[in-house]
Amino acid sequence: MTLEGSTPKQPGGPSSRPVVLADGRHPVCLTAIDANSGTITFDLVQWYHGEDAAREAAKDHQESPPPNDYYIPNVNPKLRTLPPLPRRPSPSTTCSAPSSPPR
């Protein structure tokens, strides 16, 4: 998915909008949802659990192991905005009743 707000370009596609975040799943803190424009603004964070959490917290001079066994640093406060997804037509379903009741 292409997102607004960064300099690398996604190759191909009709508009080649700037890429903010690679496709996939990413931990974020939502900061705004604009229902009128269809955009979502978020702050990308890192999520560590278990041994990874203890290691990363220690690197950042934080309590290690961290409470609740997870550590969520935010190394970049940049906010990113997802553009609205293209509208797609709703699938249509034709329902018809049988001409006579089943026996």
N, C-alpha and C positions, 0 to 999 in steps of 0.2 A: 504494500500500500504506500502511496506517496503521501507525504505530509508536508505542511508548510513550515518554513522557518530555518532551513539550513542550506548549505551551499552545494553538496554533491547532487548530481542529477541522476534520475533513474533513466536508463536507456530505453528507447522506444516509447510506444504509447502515443496517443494523440497529443498530449500536452506536455509530457516530460517535466512534470512539476518537481520541485526540489524534494529530496528524501530527508526526513527527519529521523526516522526509525525504521529499521529493517522489519520485514514481515515476521510475525511470530508473536509470542507471548512475552510481555514485559511487566514487571511490577511498577505501578505508578500511584501517585496521589492525585486524584481528580481535583481540579481547582475551579472548573466552570463547565457547565453544560448549557449551550444556547439552543433551545428548542426551535427558535425562529430561523436561525441560519443552519442548524443541523451540525454545529461544530462542538467538539469536546476539547477542552484545554486541560493539560496535565503536567505534572512534574515527574520525570523519570527518576526512579530510585533503584538501589541495589538491594536484594533480599538474600540473606545468608542464614542457614540453619545448621544446627549441630556443630560438628568440628569446624566447618567452614566459617560459621558465625564466630566461634572462639578465636580462630586465626585472624580473621579480618578485623575484629574488635581490638585485638592486641596490637595489630599493625597501626590502628588509628589511636592508640593509647586510651582506649575505652575499657570499661569493666569487662574482664574476660575470665571465664565464660560469661556471656551476657545473660541477663535475666530472661527467663522463658525460652532460652535456647535459640533465640533468633536475634539477628542484628540487621538493621535497615539504615545504612548510610545514604546520604544524599550529597554526592560529590560535585554536583553541578545544579545550581538553582534555576537553570534555564527552563522556562515554560514552553511547551510545545502545543500546537493546535492541530487536531485532525480535521481535515476538510470534510464536508458532507459526502456521504457515499452517493454514487449515481443512483437516481431513482430507477427502479425496475418495475415493469408492469406486474400486477398481481396475477398469479396463475388463476385461470378461470376453470371452474368445475361445472359441468352440466349435470344436473340431477333430473332424472325423469322417473315418474311413478309408473309402475306397470299398468297396462291397460285393463287388466282384470286382476283381482286379488289372487294370491297364490293358494293352491289347494293342498 
